[in-house]
Amino acid sequence: MPKAPQSGTLERGLAVLEHVGMRQEISTNAIATQLGLSRSAVYRIVHTLKELQYLEADHVTGRVRLGARLVELGVQAMSSTDLHKAAPQFLAGLAAHTGETIFLAVPDGDAMVYVAKDRGANAVTLHCQLGTRRPQHASSLGKAWLAALPAGERVDRVTRMRLDRLTPNTIVDRTQLLDDLERTSRRGWAIDNIENEPDVGCVAAPVRDRTGQPVAAMSIAGPAGRVLLRVDELGPMVADAAATLSRRLGHMPQ
């Protein structure tokens, strides 16, 4: 059973809205039972929310669902929140937790362009300035973005892109790259095992917009001897931060 809401009217009203949103359509009696509230209280809350167009009722079943006013508010919230406005707080938080350099990059052709960064307490100087382009196949940012694409589009992109070798570890075989991207897709985050720049290791995860499409990627970068020893720790951390940023942009995981 969901946690019982606080006693205040506002708290109970918000709890009802969230509960309806999770169930998509539900009867008023079921709301009362599942939230542990009295039926009379829930009926009053639902009536008020319907009057304000935050809820609407099915004319046949009487069950309620989220109303048009909430849709309007959601659109307004998303229109005022784009990637560049929302990202800095997530980069800063990840930098503080990891001590490393955090990058945000967006796709441009077969490359990723660095558009934001933050530095943790232990960060070292890396040769990646804002505006720098890095090939997708040789960077954790690019591989994270590619792995988040639908499988067919991923294959098409890899088939036509140039796979230049930047370091001895760069993956330049298409089959091996696709295998790496498949593992990345299942895992949720990508690894740059000194594939892009000597002595630098990275982990990265995709950032999605409200349609579910990957629009960027976020990475943790630092000395390979430090970052690659912590991939099992840092990978889930960057994946969680990227997923939270994605939700801030309106992405709702299925």
Long-range contacts (C-beta under 8 A, 24 or more apart in sequence): 1-34, 1-36, 2-34, 2-35, 4-35, 4-36, 4-37, 5-35, 5-37, 9-45, 12-37, 12-41, 12-45, 13-45, 13-48, 13-49, 16-42, 16-45, 16-46, 16-49, 17-49, 17-54, 17-55, 17-66, 17-70, 20-55, 20-64, 20-65, 20-66, 21-66, 24-65, 25-58, 25-61, 25-63, 25-64, 25-65, 26-63, 26-64, 26-65, 27-61, 27-62, 27-63, 27-64, 28-62, 28-64, 31-64, 74-250, 78-210, 78-249, 78-250, 81-248, 81-249, 81-250, 82-249, 83-207, 83-209, 83-215, 83-216, 83-249, 84-115, 84-116, 86-245, 86-248, 86-249, 87-116, 87-207, 87-216, 87-218, 87-245, 88-116, 88-118, 90-218, 90-241, 90-242, 90-244, 90-245, 90-248, 91-116, 91-117, 91-118, 91-218, 92-118, 93-241, 94-118, 94-218, 94-220, 94-237, 94-238, 94-241, 95-119, 95-120, 95-123, 96-120, 96-121, 97-237, 98-220, 98-234, 98-237, 99-123, 100-220, 100-221, 100-222, 100-226, 100-227, 100-234, 101-126, 101-220, 101-221, 101-222, 102-218, 102-219, 102-220, 102-221, 103-128, 103-141, 103-204, 103-218, 103-219, 103-221, 104-207, 104-216, 104-217, 104-218, 105-134, 105-139, 105-141, 105-142, 105-145, 105-216, 105-217, 105-219, 106-215, 106-216, 107-136, 107-142, 107-145, 107-214, 107-215, 107-216, 108-133, 110-135, 110-136, 110-137, 110-157, 110-161, 110-162, 111-135, 111-136, 111-142, 112-136, 112-139, 112-141, 112-142, 112-145, 112-217, 115-216, 122-222, 123-222, 124-222, 124-223, 126-197, 126-200, 126-221, 126-222, 127-197, 128-197, 128-221, 134-196, 135-161, 135-162, 135-164, 135-166, 135-196, 136-161, 137-161, 137-163, 137-170, 137-171, 137-172, 137-177, 138-164, 138-166, 138-167, 138-170, 138-171, 138-192, 138-195, 138-196, 139-192, 139-195, 139-196, 139-202, 139-204, 139-219, 140-189, 140-190, 140-191, 140-192, 140-196, 140-202, 140-203, 140-204, 140-217, 140-219, 140-221, 141-190, 141-202, 141-204, 141-217, 141-218, 141-219, 142-217, 143-180, 143-181, 143-184, 143-190, 143-191, 143-192, 143-204, 144-184, 144-189, 144-190, 144-204, 144-205, 144-206, 144-214, 144-217, 144-219, 144-242, 145-206, 145-214, 145-216, 145-217, 146-181, 147-181, 147-182, 147-184, 147-185, 147-190, 147-206, 148-185, 148-206, 148-208, 148-214, 149-214, 154-178, 154-181, 166-195, 166-196, 166-197, 167-194, 167-195, 167-196, 167-197, 167-198, 169-193, 169-194, 169-195, 170-195, 170-196, 171-195, 187-235, 188-235, 188-236, 188-239, 189-235, 189-236, 189-238, 189-239, 190-217, 191-228, 191-231, 191-235, 192-219, 192-221, 193-224, 193-228, 194-224, 194-228, 199-223, 199-224, 199-225, 200-224, 200-227, 201-225, 201-226, 201-227, 201-228, 201-231, 202-227, 203-227, 203-231, 203-234, 203-235, 203-238, 204-238, 205-235, 205-238, 205-239, 205-241, 205-242, 205-243, 206-242, 206-246, 207-242, 207-245, 207-246, 207-249, 208-246, 208-249, 208-251, 209-246, 209-249, 209-250, 209-251, 210-249, 210-250, 210-251, 210-252, 211-251, 212-251, 215-249, 217-242, 218-242, 218-245
